[in-house]
Amino acid sequence: MDMLKCTKCSEKYEEKEVRYLCKCGGVLEVVRKYTKPKLHGIGLRRFKEALPVERELVTLNEGNTFMHKAHNIEKEYGLSDLYIKFEGTNPTGSFKDRGTAVVITKALEFGFKKTVVASTGNMGASVAAYSAEAGLECTVFVPRETPKEKLSQITAYNAKINRVDGTFDDCVKKAQEESKKDSYLAMTGLNPYYIEGEKTIAYELERLNPDVVIVPMGTGGLLTAIWKGFSEVKEEPRMIGVQAHGCSPIVDAWEEG
């Protein structure tokens, strides 16, 4: 049976229990014995046997994203076999669709009829799209100043938008409060099943046997997910996380020891 394990205190919980964080406040991760999947179907369905889901996966054919051979960059830096994996070809335009596919599938397994998420755009669009596919009501909390252009994709999937005075953190608090009622919390960083979908990027890269994988970082969740995927398939490429100079808290913390 799959377990949820706290990354801070190592407390374990049964997977059938709906839980987002450990009692100590630590982030939970799914612990399961990796089984190399027999590949069939397309997108994330190819890897279903390696994902912590029992029912048919809620999918919009995410995954299997385009690999661009970066010839010009190779020439400029004297490199060979440099590829750029373009996650923008996912259904709602971001890598988040991979994680959302697993999260919304778990929402159905747990018997929820509603989902809730805090977002500034991309995650809200993803959760709204997959909730619509699953027949679930979706509520998205966004900062009041979020541009209308970013909300158009969310409204296209008939999700309910609640504008919040304050920061993104205030939106997260509102989403957590809503989840205590009757909605499944579909948040990156809080829902332990999210990185289970994102780690499939590593599964797709395995055939290349990469020496180095460079990943852009916000909170570092994508880097963590890809690392977990590689650890499961017993590949150990060098992982490099990159942040913009204007907002680089992880890089700053690393450099400061």
N, C-alpha and C positions, 0 to 999 in steps of 0.2 A: 504493500500500500504506500502511496505517496505521502510524504510528511511535509509540514511547514517548519522550518528551522530559523530561529532568530540569528541574525548575523552579528549581534552584539553580545548576547548572553548564552546562546546555544540552546535555549529552551525549545522543545519540540511540541507541535500540535498535530492532531489528526487532520488530514487533508479535507475530510468531509465537513469540517467546522469552518464556518464563514468567519474569517478573521483577516484584518488588513495589517495590523501591527502587533508586535509582541506586547505582553503586559508591561515590560520594561520600557516600551516605546521604540524598541529597535525594529529595523526593517526585516521582513520575513522573506525567505527564499524557498522555493520548492526543492525538496530533496527526493530523488527517485533514481532507481537503477536505469542507466541509459541502455536502451535497446536499439541497435542499428535498424532503422526502418527499411522495410521492403518498399522501394519507391514505386508509387503508382499515383495516377491523377496528376493535377497541376497545382502550382502554387504551394501553399502550406499544407494542402491535403497530401502531398507527397511524403510529408514527414509526420503524419498524424500519430503513428505508432510511437514516436519519440516525444510526443507532447502529453501533458497531464490532463487529457480530456477523455471522457468516456463516450459521449454522444457524437453525432455527426458534426463536424466543424462548421461554424457559421463563417462563410467565406464569400468574398467578392473577387476571388482569383488574385489575391495579393501574392507577392513573392515572385521568384524567378525573374528578378529585375535585370535590366540591361547592363552588360559589362562593356565599357568603351576602352579600346586599346589607345592609350595616350601617346601616340607617335611623336607629336611635337614636343611634349614635355620630356620624353625619353631622350630626344636629340639634344635638348637644351641642357640637361643635367647628366648626360652620359649614362643613362639607365637602360635596362632592357626589361621586357615583360612587365610594364607598368599598366595597370588597369584601374579605371574609375567605375565603381558600381553605382549606378544611378537609381536611387530609390524613389525618384519622382514619378516613375512609371507605375507605382502602386495606385489602387483605385481612387483614393482621395488626395494623392499627390505627395505622400510622405511615408517614411519608414514606420510610422506609428501604426499603420494598418496591420502590420504583422502581429504586434502585441494585442491590438484591439480584437482581432479575430479570435484569439484564445480567451481573452477576458470576457467577451460577450457570450462565448460558448459556455464558460463557467457560470455566467449569470443565469442561463437557461438551466444548467444542471442543478443549481441551487434553488431553482424555482421562482426566481424574481420576475416581476412584470415590468419593472422600471429600472432605469440606469441614471446615474448622475455623475457629472465630471466638472472640474474647473479647468478653464482653458483661456488662452489668448488667441486661439484660432485653429491651428492644425489638429490638436487632440480633440477639440470639440467637434470638428467636422468628421473625424474618423469615428468617434463613438456614436455620433448621430447617424452616420451611414450604416454602421453595422447593427445598431439598435433597430433601425428601420427594417433592415434585412431579416432580423430575428423576430420582428413584431413586438418590440418592446418600446415603451414610452421613454423618452430621453429628455433630461433637463441639463442645461449647460449654464454654469455660472461664469460670467466674464466681467472684467473691469469695465466700469461705465464708459471709459474713454476709448474702448476698443473700436477701431475703424469699422464702418459698416461693410466695407469690402471683405473684411475677414469673417464677417458673420453670414454672408450670403450663402456659403456652402452649407452652413449649419441649418439655416432656415429652409434650404432646399429639401432637407430630409425631415422636415416637419418637427424638429426638436424645439423644445421650449427654452427660450433664452432669458436668463435673469441677470440684469446688469447690477453690479455691486459697486458702491462707493468705496474706493480704497485700492489696495494693491492686489496682485495675483494671490498672495498669501491669504488675504481676506476672502477671496473666492474659494480657496481650498477649504477654509474653515466652514464656509457656508455649505460646500458640497459634503463635507464630513457630517455636518449636522443633519443634512437631508438623508444621508445614508443610514442614519440611526432610526429612520422611520420605516420606509418600505422600498428603498432603492439600493441597487448594487453600485458600489463605488468603483468606477472604472478609471482610476487615476494612475498615471505613471508614478513610480516611486512609492506608492502606497498599496497598490494591488500587486500581490506577489506573482500573479500569473502573467503580468504584462511582459516581463523580459523573457518568458518562456516562448513567446511568439517571435520576439526580436532576435533571439539567439539563432534562429534559422538562417540568418545571414551567414553565419559561420558554416552551417551545413552546406550552403550553396558555394562557399568559397573553398571548401575542403579539397575539391578535385584539382584546384590550382596549386595546392601545397605551398601557400605563400610564405615568404621569409619574414615579411613585414606587413602589418595592417595598420593604416592610419585612420583614425576615427575622430570626427568633430565632436566636441563635448559642450553640453549645457550643464546639466547636473552630473553627467558621467554615466547615466543609465544605459545608453547605447553601447558604450565601451564595455561596461560590465556584462551586458547581455551577450555580446559577440565573444568576449573572453570565455564566458560560461559555455557557449556552444562549442568553441574549440577545445575546451577541457574535456567535454563529453566525447568528442570524436578522437581524442588523444593527439591532437595537433597543438603545437606550441610556437606559433609565430611571435615575433616581437610585436608588442602592441604599443602604439603611440597615440596619445590623446592630444588634441589640438584645440586651443581656445583663442578667441579674438583678443587683441591687446586691450580693447576697451572694456572687456568683461571676462576676466580670467581667474576667478577665485580658486579653482582647483590647481592650476599651474602655479599661482602665487603661493598656495599652501605647500605644494610639493617643493618649490625652490627654497621656501623658508624652513623646510624640515619638519 
